[in-house]
Amino acid sequence: MATHARWKAKLGIPYPLLADTDHEVARLYGVWTRKSLMGKTYWGVARTTFIIDRDGRIARVFPNVKIAGHSREVLEALRELA
């Protein structure tokens, strides 16, 4: 997606980004789920972080991510895996 490419270039992100517009990857990872808000149900992504190791295996999963403090948790996990 062009918007992702511009954002990646602007921030100097050195790795590939995924635009999962058809939710295929979200389904495979089990995070495309039914949600509800104020009595209405809808489909959406369960906010989850996956750390993938150098061999392509899932090394760590953080389900139900809350933004506050999450980057610190992820950095600590990455240091443990190094």
DSSP file (Angstrom, degrees, kcal/mol; ACC not computed):
  #  RESIDUE AA STRUCTURE BP1 BP2  ACC     N-H-->O    O-->H-N    N-H-->O    O-->H-N    TCO  KAPPA ALPHA  PHI   PSI    X-CA   Y-CA   Z-CA
    1    1 A M     >        0   0    0      0, 0.0     4,-2.1     0, 0.0     5,-0.1   0.000 360.0 360.0 360.0 138.0    0.0    0.0    0.0
    2    2 A A  H  >  +     0   0    0      1,-0.2     4,-2.4     2,-0.2     5,-0.2   0.864 360.0  56.0 -62.8 -37.3    1.3    3.4   -0.9
    3    3 A T  H  > S+     0   0    0      1,-0.2     4,-2.2     2,-0.2    -1,-0.2   0.899 108.8  47.3 -64.5 -39.0    0.3    4.9    2.4
    4    4 A H  H  > S+     0   0    0      2,-0.2     4,-3.0     1,-0.2    -1,-0.2   0.903 110.5  52.7 -66.9 -40.7    2.4    2.3    4.3
    5    5 A A  H  X S+     0   0    0     -4,-2.1     4,-2.4     2,-0.2    -2,-0.2   0.915 111.2  46.1 -62.1 -43.4    5.3    2.9    1.9
    6    6 A R  H  X S+     0   0    0     -4,-2.4     4,-2.8     2,-0.2    -1,-0.2   0.923 114.2  47.8 -65.0 -43.5    5.3    6.6    2.6
    7    7 A W  H  X S+     0   0    0     -4,-2.2     4,-2.1     2,-0.2    -2,-0.2   0.913 112.0  50.1 -63.1 -43.3    4.9    6.1    6.4
    8    8 A K  H  X>S+     0   0    0     -4,-3.0     5,-2.2     1,-0.2     4,-1.0   0.921 113.4  45.6 -60.9 -45.3    7.8    3.6    6.3
    9    9 A A  H  <5S+     0   0    0     -4,-2.4     3,-0.4    -5,-0.2    -2,-0.2   0.914 110.9  53.2 -64.9 -43.2   10.0    6.0    4.4
   10   10 A K  H  <5S+     0   0    0     -4,-2.8    -1,-0.2     1,-0.2    -2,-0.2   0.892 117.4  36.7 -59.4 -41.5    9.1    9.0    6.6
   11   11 A L  H  <5S-     0   0    0     -4,-2.1    -1,-0.2    -5,-0.2    -2,-0.2   0.521 106.9-123.2 -91.1  -6.1   10.1    7.1    9.8
   12   12 A G  T  <5 -     0   0    0     -4,-1.0    -3,-0.2    -3,-0.4    -4,-0.1   0.859  40.4-179.3  68.3  35.4   13.0    5.2    8.3
   13   13 A I      < -     0   0    0     -5,-2.2    -1,-0.2    -6,-0.2     4,-0.1  -0.572  14.8-159.7 -72.6 123.0   11.6    1.8    9.2
   14   14 A P        +     0   0    0      0, 0.0    -1,-0.1     0, 0.0    -5,-0.0   0.326  62.6  66.6 -91.5   9.2   14.2   -0.8    8.0
   15   15 A Y  S    S-     0   0    0     -7,-0.1    -2,-0.0     1,-0.0     2,-0.0  -0.869  90.3 -86.7-128.8 161.1   11.9   -3.9    7.8
   16   16 A P        -     0   0    0      0, 0.0     2,-0.3     0, 0.0    -1,-0.0  -0.315  37.7-146.6 -66.1 147.0    8.9   -5.0    5.7
   17   17 A L        -     0   0    0     -4,-0.1     2,-0.5     2,-0.0   -13,-0.0  -0.862   7.4-136.1-111.6 150.3    5.4   -3.9    6.8
   18   18 A L        -     0   0    0     -2,-0.3     2,-0.7     2,-0.0     0, 0.0  -0.909   9.8-165.7-108.4 129.9    2.3   -6.0    6.3
   19   19 A A        -     0   0    0     -2,-0.5     2,-1.5     1,-0.0     3,-0.2  -0.900   8.2-172.1-110.8  98.5   -1.0   -4.5    5.1
   20   20 A D    >   +     0   0    0     -2,-0.7     3,-1.6     1,-0.2     6,-0.1  -0.466  20.0 158.3 -92.1  64.0   -3.5   -7.3    5.9
   21   21 A T  T 3  S+     0   0    0     -2,-1.5    -1,-0.2     1,-0.3     0, 0.0   0.745  74.4  44.0 -65.6 -25.2   -6.4   -5.7    4.1
   22   22 A D  T 3  S-     0   0    0     -3,-0.2    -1,-0.3     0, 0.0    -2,-0.1   0.356 107.6-123.1-100.8   6.1   -8.3   -9.0    3.7
   23   23 A H    <>  +     0   0    0     -3,-1.6     4,-2.3     1,-0.1     5,-0.2   0.618  68.9 134.8  67.4  15.8   -7.6  -10.1    7.3
   24   24 A E  H  > S+     0   0    0      2,-0.2     4,-2.1     1,-0.2     5,-0.1   0.930  73.7  41.8 -61.7 -47.3   -6.0  -13.3    6.1
   25   25 A V  H  > S+     0   0    0      2,-0.2     4,-2.3     1,-0.2    -1,-0.2   0.905 112.2  55.0 -68.8 -40.8   -3.0  -13.1    8.4
   26   26 A A  H  4>S+     0   0    0      1,-0.2     5,-2.7     2,-0.2     6,-0.9   0.901 109.4  48.2 -58.4 -40.8   -5.2  -12.0   11.4
   27   27 A R  H ><5S+     0   0    0     -4,-2.3     3,-1.1     4,-0.2    -1,-0.2   0.931 110.1  51.3 -64.6 -44.8   -7.3  -15.1   10.9
   28   28 A L  H 3<5S+     0   0    0     -4,-2.1    -2,-0.2     1,-0.3    -1,-0.2   0.863 112.5  46.0 -61.4 -35.8   -4.3  -17.3   10.7
   29   29 A Y  T 3<5S-     0   0    0     -4,-2.3    -1,-0.3    -5,-0.1    -2,-0.2   0.482 114.3-118.7 -86.0  -2.9   -2.9  -15.9   13.9
   30   30 A G  T < 5S+     0   0    0     -3,-1.1    -3,-0.2    -4,-0.4    -2,-0.1   0.752  83.6 112.0  76.4  24.4   -6.3  -16.1   15.6
   31   31 A V      < +     0   0    0     -5,-2.7    15,-3.1    -6,-0.2     2,-0.9   0.417  42.8  95.6-112.5   1.1   -6.8  -12.4   16.2
   32   32 A W  E     +A   45   0A   0     -6,-0.9     2,-0.3    13,-0.2    13,-0.2  -0.838  63.6 154.0 -89.3 109.5   -9.6  -11.7   13.8
   33   33 A T  E     -A   44   0A   0     11,-2.9    11,-2.4    -2,-0.9     2,-0.3  -0.867  51.3 -91.6-140.9 162.0  -12.5  -12.0   16.3
   34   34 A R  E     -A   43   0A   0     -2,-0.3     2,-0.3     9,-0.2     9,-0.2  -0.618  47.2-178.5 -75.1 134.5  -16.0  -10.9   17.2
   35   35 A K  E     -A   42   0A   0      7,-3.6     7,-2.3    -2,-0.3     2,-0.4  -0.836  12.7-149.9-127.6 166.0  -16.1   -7.8   19.4
   36   36 A S  E     +A   41   0A   0     -2,-0.3     2,-0.3     5,-0.2     5,-0.2  -0.998  12.9 177.0-141.5 148.4  -18.8   -5.8   21.0
   37   37 A L  E >  S-A   40   0A   0      3,-2.5     3,-1.8    -2,-0.4    -2,-0.0  -0.932  74.6 -14.1-150.8 122.3  -19.2   -2.2   21.9
   38   38 A M  T 3  S-     0   0    0     -2,-0.3     3,-0.1     1,-0.3    -1,-0.0   0.876 129.9 -48.9  52.1  43.6  -22.3   -0.6   23.4
   39   39 A G  T 3  S+     0   0    0      1,-0.2     2,-0.4     0, 0.0    -1,-0.3   0.383 115.8 110.3  83.4  -4.0  -24.5   -3.6   22.5
   40   40 A K  E <   -A   37   0A   0     -3,-1.8    -3,-2.5     2,-0.0     2,-0.3  -0.858  54.7-148.8-105.7 139.3  -23.3   -3.9   18.9
   41   41 A T  E     +A   36   0A   0     -2,-0.4     2,-0.3    -5,-0.2    -5,-0.2  -0.811  25.1 155.9-106.5 149.9  -21.2   -6.7   17.6
   42   42 A Y  E     -A   35   0A   0     -7,-2.3    -7,-3.6    -2,-0.3     2,-0.4  -0.961  42.2 -96.1-158.8 167.1  -18.6   -6.4   14.9
   43   43 A W  E     +A   34   0A   0     -2,-0.3     2,-0.3    -9,-0.2    -9,-0.2  -0.760  53.6 142.1 -93.4 140.2  -15.5   -8.1   13.5
   44   44 A G  E     -A   33   0A   0    -11,-2.4   -11,-2.9    -2,-0.4     2,-0.5  -0.970  50.6 -79.9-163.8 175.6  -12.1   -6.6   14.5
   45   45 A V  E     -A   32   0A   0     -2,-0.3     2,-0.6   -13,-0.2   -13,-0.2  -0.741  34.7-132.1 -90.1 128.2   -8.6   -7.4   15.4
   46   46 A A        -     0   0    0    -15,-3.1     2,-0.4    -2,-0.5   -11,-0.0  -0.716  37.2-112.0 -74.8 118.6   -7.8   -8.4   19.0
   47   47 A R        +     0   0    0     -2,-0.6    18,-2.4    18,-0.1     2,-0.3  -0.373  59.1 154.5 -61.6 110.3   -4.8   -6.1   19.8
   48   48 A T        -     0   0    0     -2,-0.4     2,-0.5    16,-0.2   -17,-0.0  -0.993  35.6-146.3-142.2 141.4   -2.0   -8.6   20.1
   49   49 A T  E     -B   62   0B   0     13,-2.0    13,-2.9    -2,-0.3     2,-0.4  -0.951  13.4-167.2-111.5 131.9    1.8   -8.4   19.7
   50   50 A F  E     -B   61   0B   0     -2,-0.5     2,-0.6    11,-0.2    11,-0.2  -0.964   9.1-153.4-114.6 131.7    3.7  -11.4   18.4
   51   51 A I  E     -B   60   0B   0      9,-2.8     8,-3.1    -2,-0.4     9,-1.3  -0.935  13.0-159.5-102.7 122.2    7.5  -11.6   18.6
   52   52 A I  E     -B   58   0B   0     -2,-0.6     6,-0.2     6,-0.2    -2,-0.0  -0.880  11.6-137.5-103.5 127.3    8.9  -13.7   15.8
   53   53 A D    >   -     0   0    0      4,-3.2     3,-2.1    -2,-0.5    -1,-0.0  -0.157  33.2 -91.4 -78.8 178.0   12.4  -15.2   16.3
   54   54 A R  T 3  S+     0   0    0      1,-0.3    -1,-0.1     2,-0.1    -2,-0.0   0.716 126.6  56.2 -62.8 -22.1   15.1  -15.4   13.7
   55   55 A D  T 3  S-     0   0    0      2,-0.1    -1,-0.3     0, 0.0     3,-0.1   0.375 121.0-106.5 -91.2   4.0   13.9  -18.9   12.7
   56   56 A G  S <  S+     0   0    0     -3,-2.1     2,-0.3     1,-0.3    -2,-0.1   0.617  77.3 131.9  83.5  12.9   10.4  -17.6   11.9
   57   57 A R        -     0   0    0      1,-0.0    -4,-3.2     2,-0.0     2,-0.6  -0.715  67.9-104.4 -97.9 149.3    8.8  -19.1   15.0
   58   58 A I  E     +B   52   0B   0     -2,-0.3    -6,-0.2    -6,-0.2     3,-0.1  -0.613  40.5 175.2 -71.1 116.5    6.5  -17.3   17.4
   59   59 A A  E     +     0   0B   0     -8,-3.1     2,-0.3    -2,-0.6    -1,-0.2   0.728  63.2   6.4 -95.4 -27.0    8.8  -16.6   20.4
   60   60 A R  E     -B   51   0B   0     -9,-1.3    -9,-2.8     2,-0.0     2,-0.4  -0.980  57.5-158.0-159.6 142.6    6.3  -14.6   22.5
   61   61 A V  E     -B   50   0B   0     -2,-0.3   -11,-0.2   -11,-0.2   -13,-0.0  -0.990   0.6-166.7-126.6 132.9    2.7  -13.5   22.4
   62   62 A F  E     -B   49   0B   0    -13,-2.9   -13,-2.0    -2,-0.4     3,-0.4  -0.892  18.4-166.5-116.0  97.2    1.3  -10.5   24.2
   63   63 A P        +     0   0    0      0, 0.0   -15,-0.2     0, 0.0   -16,-0.1  -0.427  65.3  18.2 -81.6 160.3   -2.6  -10.8   24.1
   64   64 A N  S    S-     0   0    0    -17,-0.2   -16,-0.2     1,-0.2   -17,-0.0   0.895  87.5-155.0  50.3  50.8   -5.0   -7.9   25.0
   65   65 A V        -     0   0    0    -18,-2.4     2,-0.4    -3,-0.4    -1,-0.2  -0.290  12.2-159.2 -62.4 133.6   -2.3   -5.3   24.6
   66   66 A K        -     0   0    0      2,-0.2     4,-0.3     1,-0.1    -1,-0.0  -0.953  18.0-135.1-108.8 134.8   -2.7   -2.0   26.5
   67   67 A I  S >> S+     0   0    0     -2,-0.4     3,-1.9     2,-0.1     4,-0.6   0.906  79.8  89.2 -59.1 -47.7   -0.6    0.8   25.0
   68   68 A A  T 34 S-     0   0    0      1,-0.3    -2,-0.2     2,-0.1     0, 0.0  -0.334 110.8  -6.7 -59.8 119.6    0.8    2.2   28.3
   69   69 A G  T 3> S+     0   0    0     -2,-0.2     4,-1.7     1,-0.1    -1,-0.3   0.381  99.1 116.4  81.4  -4.2    4.0    0.5   29.0
   70   70 A H  H <> S+     0   0    0     -3,-1.9     4,-2.6    -4,-0.3     5,-0.2   0.904  70.3  55.5 -68.5 -39.8    3.8   -2.1   26.2
   71   71 A S  H  X S+     0   0    0     -4,-0.6     4,-2.5     1,-0.2    -1,-0.2   0.883 107.4  51.7 -60.2 -35.8    6.8   -0.9   24.3
   72   72 A R  H  > S+     0   0    0      2,-0.2     4,-2.3     1,-0.2    -1,-0.2   0.919 109.0  50.2 -65.2 -43.3    8.9   -1.4   27.5
   73   73 A E  H  X S+     0   0    0     -4,-1.7     4,-2.2     1,-0.2    -2,-0.2   0.916 111.8  47.9 -59.2 -44.1    7.5   -5.0   27.8
   74   74 A V  H  X S+     0   0    0     -4,-2.6     4,-2.6     2,-0.2    -2,-0.2   0.920 110.6  50.5 -66.2 -44.0    8.4   -5.7   24.2
   75   75 A L  H  X S+     0   0    0     -4,-2.5     4,-2.2     1,-0.2    -1,-0.2   0.904 110.6  50.1 -60.9 -41.2   11.9   -4.3   24.5
   76   76 A E  H  X S+     0   0    0     -4,-2.3     4,-2.0     2,-0.2    -1,-0.2   0.915 111.1  48.8 -62.4 -42.6   12.5   -6.4   27.6
   77   77 A A  H  X S+     0   0    0     -4,-2.2     4,-1.6     1,-0.2    -2,-0.2   0.903 110.2  51.3 -64.0 -41.0   11.3   -9.6   25.8
   78   78 A L  H  X S+     0   0    0     -4,-2.6     4,-1.2     1,-0.2    -1,-0.2   0.893 108.7  51.1 -63.8 -39.3   13.5   -8.8   22.9
   79   79 A R  H  < S+     0   0    0     -4,-2.2     3,-0.3     1,-0.2    -1,-0.2   0.890 108.1  52.8 -64.3 -38.8   16.5   -8.4   25.2
   80   80 A E  H  < S+     0   0    0     -4,-2.0    -1,-0.2     1,-0.2    -2,-0.2   0.843 110.5  47.9 -64.0 -33.9   15.7  -11.8   26.8
   81   81 A L  H  <        0   0    0     -4,-1.6    -1,-0.2     1,-0.2    -2,-0.2   0.691 360.0 360.0 -80.2 -19.4   15.7  -13.4   23.4
   82   82 A A     <        0   0    0     -4,-1.2    -1,-0.2    -3,-0.3    -2,-0.1   0.497 360.0 360.0 -68.4 360.0   18.9  -11.9   22.2
